[in-house]
Amino acid sequence: MDRLDAMKVFVLAVDEGSLAAAGRQLGRSPAAVSRAIAFLEQHVGAELLHRTTRAIKLSEEGERYVAVWRRVLTELEEADDIAAGPRTAPRGLLTITAPVVSGEMVLRPILDAFLDAYPTVSAKLLLFDRAVNLIEEGIDIALRIGPLADSAMVAMRVGEISRVVVAAPRYLKQHPRITEPGDLAKHQIVAMAHLPHFWTFAPRAGSSAARTVQFTPRLVVNSTYAAVASAVAGRGVARMYSYQVAEQVARGELEIVLAGDADPEMPAHLICPQGRLSVPKVRAFTDFAVPRLKKQFALLKKSINAR
C-alpha cells in the first residue's frame, strides 16, 4: 500500500470524525479506509486511532503523527503548485478558519462570492472562538481579531475593531445613568463564560494606569449571539466587539455607553503560514478577500461611529 495515500486517508478520517465519512469523501468503503490506517499503524508500530462502532479518537501517538503528516501533505501540495508555475489555475480544497461571529457575518459572504468566481476551488470554513494552530491543523488562511502573537505568519491587515459597552434603550431608562466605568458596579452585567469577570478601560486623562471594573454577572452565557440577544432583550449591560453589535446599534436596539472610555482599536488580519501565498488557491483568495474585507469592516465601523 502507498504510504502517502494512507497518510491522506488517515488525516481525512481525523478531519471527518469517522472512517465511514472519510470513505464517502474518497469513494471507498469503511473497510478500505480501515486497512489504510492499519497499514500506517503497522508501519509506525503504534496504535494511531481508538476505534468504536460510532467514532474514532486519536491516540497520544496519533496526535503527534497527524500534526507531522498535515505539514508533509501541505508541503507536497505547495511543491506541486510551485512546480506547475504561477499561471496554474487555482484548484483544490481551501481551508479557512475564523471566529464564529466574524466568520459567519463578515467572511462567509465573501467566501461564497469567491467560490462563484473560482469553480475549481472548494472550501472548508471552520469557525472557532479559540486559537487555532494553522500548521498543525492544516489551515490555509485565518481571520484573526486583535494583536498578532505569531510573527511567523504572513499578515494582511483588513480593518480595525473596538470593544463597546452596550445596553437596550429601555434598560438604560430603568437604571442609573452610566457616565463612567465605575457606574457599572450598579448594573446587571451580561458576561461571556470564557472571559474573566472584570472589564478594563482606557486610563483617565493624565494617567497611564488602565481602569478595571470588577463585577458579579447577573447572566453568564457561552455564546456571542446569546449575549447580544440578552442585551437586546434588556437583561443587562454587555461588552462586545463592535462588529458583533453593529446591526443592533444601527437599528436602535442597543445603545453604546462609555464611548469616550473605550480601549484603543484592535486590528483585524488575514494570516497564512509562510510559503502558502505561493499556492494559487491561497493567493487567489487573499487577492479576492482583502479589499472586500477592508470595505466590510469599514462599513461596520462607520455604522457604529454614526451612533
BELJO-V494987 format. One line per field, one symbol per residue. ss: DSSP state (A for helix, B for strand, O for the rest). A space follows every 50 residues. Layout:
ss->???
This chain:
ss->OOAAAAAAAAAAAAAAOOAAAAAAAAOOOAAAAAAAAAAAAAAAOOOOBB BOOOOBBBOAAAAAAAAAAAAAAAAAAAAAAAAAOOOOOOOBBBBBBBOA AAAAAAAAAAAAAAAAAOOOBBBBBBBOOOOOOOOOOOOOBBBBBOOOOO OOBBBBBBBBBOBBBBBOAAAAAAOOOOOOAAAAAAOOBBBBOOOOOBBB BOOOOOOOOOBBBBOOOOBBBOOAAAAAAAAAOOOOBBBBBAAAAAAAAA OOOOBBBOAAAOOOOBBBBBBBBOOAAAOAAAAAAAAAAAAAAAAAAAAA AAAAAOO
